[in-house]
Amino acid sequence: MSTAPTPPGPLGSAPAPAVLQAYLQDLDAWVRDRRAELAELDAAAIAAQRGADVASDMALALSLWKAVADRWQLMWATWDGGRVGEPERQRITALVWGRLDSTVGTSGGGTSLPEACRLSDALVGQLKAALALAPGAEATAGRVRDLRAQLERLRDQVGLEPAVARDRAVDRLAGLMARLDDVTERARRGADVGGLLGPLEQDAATFERDLIVGNARRREARGLLEDARERVADLEHRETALRTLADRCVRAVDPAPRLAVPDVSALGPVPNTPERIQAYVARLGRVEQALALAEERYAAALAELSGLVDLLDVLAAKAAAHGLADQPDLLASEQRAREVLAREPAPVPVGRSLVGTYQTWLDQLLSKESA
């Protein structure tokens, strides 16, 4: 079975071009080999009439492969045949450790490329064991060695579990290690342990998958919490600005819109559980829509008043250009319009009518001049 290559460096690093090239080539080989392995597994499942049994795992495996393959394409495009400086090399490591766009068994992604590769390796191992395709021709010692290495990886991942779930994960890992010790002892005594290794490999792969997915879900929940807090802060700033805009509009325009300004603080503090955060974010969306509507209405009212003043200025300039600015009717119309538009609040419908009157006077005078 193909094994994903080791990442070239941590997030923010800029590995040497030779290191990046080797990693990208190895990852390309892994992507190609993994696709062939998945095709082999699919064919074996169909031949054994077990397609329905492994359908969900196969769908997840294909989704993982697609997510990694798409990310590799982005990394290869950034590599640009080796024409990379430090910013491009840092961008490649950011693509390595950034969240994949595809969902991989979680409600919203959040898995990095190395995690997706490890999850794919574990899942393919689980599928091979389930379909009796685990490499039976290999020596038992090699399979035991691989299992021991996998359990050591699991030990590291268990250490990252939150306290509330760590005891259960420790017990699950201890059970797997005890089973492996039993298999090792039986093999040392010469027993045939092939029937024990397959289920143990499958259970270890399932446990590794659960740990990776659980970690991705916790990261997703943290991301939701941070996003919600950022949105609340942004909406609070918008609420303050909207209150200022509304006060200004009420002072300047008559009639002014009468829209309530949503109180963001009425939503309460941001919850810290994924289920409650989802509902909270939905309420934030409704507050955001109400703020946007109020902003639009108040801004439009002020813009109309400003537009009338600008239009009157343009018309007055046009009259002056034709030597008509001092015409009594035109001059009286302009003065009256400016007087009304300068009031606080300004009666916009009256101002609109007066500016229209000025424009009508100007059109009539221009038509006489042209005649």
Sequence and secondary structure as in RCSB ss.txt:
>XXXX:A:sequence
MSTAPTPPGPLGSAPAPAVLQAYLQDLDAWVRDRRAELAELDAAAIAAQRGADVASDMALALSLWKAVADRWQLM
WATWDGGRVGEPERQRITALVWGRLDSTVGTSGGGTSLPEACRLSDALVGQLKAALALAPGAEATAGRVRDLRAQ
LERLRDQVGLEPAVARDRAVDRLAGLMARLDDVTERARRGADVGGLLGPLEQDAATFERDLIVGNARRREARGLL
EDARERVADLEHRETALRTLADRCVRAVDPAPRLAVPDVSALGPVPNTPERIQAYVARLGRVEQALALAEERYAA
ALAELSGLVDLLDVLAAKAAAHGLADQPDLLASEQRAREVLAREPAPVPVGRSLVGTYQTWLDQLLSKESA
>XXXX:A:secstr
       SS TT    HHHHHHHHHHHHHHHHHHHHHHHHHHHHHHHTT TTTTHHHHHHHHHHHHHHHHHHHHH
HHHHGGG   HHHHHHHHHHHHS  SS SSSSS    HHHHHHHHHHHHHHHHHHTT S TTS HHHHHHHHHHH
HHHHHHHHTTS HHHHHHHHHHHHHHHHHHHHHHHHHHTT   HHHHHHHHHHHHHHHHHHHHHHHHHHHHHHHH
HHHHHHHHHHHHHHHHHHHHHHHHHHHEES        GGGG S  SSHHHHHHHHHHHHHHHHHHHHHHHHHHH
HHHHHHHHHHHHHHHHHHHHHTT TT HHHHHHHHHHHHHHTSSSEEHHHHHHHHHHHHHHHHHHHHHHH 
